[in-house]
């Protein structure tokens, strides 16, 4: 867990794989609607974000986070037991949700991917990205660029 002093963010989990598999077009910060045991489990640093994804309801202006795994908190008193991979509500403004829904409907191949789960001023937040999938050749090109930068950094240190 890393703490960023400037923004007051304490990162619990980050989805580094998302940056490899997708082009992140836009980023949004959303609150998470959680139970007490889930918050305690997050504060302890237990969270798996790699399989998670977000969706927006077609009928009502609500956003959901699916497959975010927060294990049960089983220390001390039995707080209400939750399902680890339950559907959790994302707390966004109505106009943000409508804007996201419109973008997802307009352009084919866009998806909402959670990029990080963190605490900001004591509140659980998730950073979601409006993403477009990368092709295989894009992934290879990104790896080549990363290796070239690493090689240059090594030469500069010597």
N, C-alpha and C positions, 0 to 999 in steps of 0.2 A: 504494500500500500504506500503510495507516494503522496506527499502533501505539497501542494503548490501554494506557497505563502501569498502570492499576489492576488489570486482569485479566491483563496480560501477553499480550494477543492482538495478533497481527500479521495483519491481514486481507489476503488475497491476492485474493479475488474475492467480490462480493456480488451476490445476485439481487434487484435492486430491482424488477424486473418482477413477481416473485412477490407482493409486497405490493399491487401494482395489480390483479392477476388473482385473488387468493385472500384469504379471511379466514383468518388464521393463528390456530388455536385453541390449539395447544401447541407448544413448542419443545423439541428434544432435542439434546444434544451427543454426537457419535459420532466415534470415531477412524476413520482411513482406513488400509486395508492397501495399501501402495504399494511399488514397487520403487525402487532407488537413483536411477535416471535420472529417475523421476517426482518424487522429493523434490527433486532438484536443479533441475528445471524449475519446480516450485512455488516454491522459494526465490528463483528469478529473477523470479517474479511472473507466470508464464505459465499461465493457466487460463481456460477458458470454461465458465461454469456455467449459462448461460441455457437450454440445451436439456436439462439434466439432470433426472432424477427418481429416486426411490427406490422399492424394492419389498421385500416380505417373502416368503420362500419359503413355500409352502403346506404342504410336507412337513416340512422341518427348520427349526429356529429360527435362521435366518440372514437378515440384511438386506443388500441390494445397492444400489449406486449405479450407475445406468446413464447413458450419454451424457455424462459429465463429461469434457470434452476437456482433456487435459494433453499438450502437444506433446512430441515426442521431444527428448531432450537430446543434442545432437550436437557438443558442445565437448570438446576434450581426448581422452582415451582413449575407445574405444568401450565404453561400459557396455552391459549388455543392452538391446537395443532393445525397446520396448514399443509396443503398439498405442494410439494416442492416445485412442480412445473405448471402451476395454475395460470390461468389467464389474468393478467394484471392491467388495470386501467392506467393510461398515460394522461397526465394532467397538462393539457395544452389549451390555449385560448381557442374559442370557437372559430375565429377568422383564420387562425393558423391551420386548423384541421380542414376547413373548407378549401383553403389554398393548396394544401397537400393533396387532398382528394382530387382536386381539379388537375393538378400536375400529373398524378398517377394515371388518371383517365385519358389525358391528352396524349401523352407520349408512351409508346410501347416499350417494355423492357426496364422500367423504373421500379424500384422496390425500396422499402424502408428497412434499414438495418441498424440495430443498436451498436454504437461504437464504444461506449464506456458507461459504467455505472459508478457513481461517486456521491459523496456527501458535500454539500455546499451550504455553509452556515447552518449545519445541523439537519438539513433537509435532504432526503434521498432523491437524487436526480439521475436521469439517463440521457445521454447524448445520442440522438438518432440522426442518421444521415440519409438523405435522398440519394440513392445510388443507382448506377447503371453498371451492369456486369461487364467485366473485361473479357476480351477474347484471349485465346492461348498465346498468340504472338505478342499481345500487349504485356502479358505477365512475364514472358521471356525477356522482352525489352527492358522492363522495369528491373528485373534481376541483373541484367548486364550493366545497367546504369548504376545500380547499387554497388556492384562489385568494383566498377571503375572508380567510384568515389572512395571506396574503402582503400583501394590500391594507391590512389593519390594521397590520401591521408597518411598512409604508412610511409610513403616516400618523403613527405614533408617532415615527419617526425625524425627521420634519420639525419 
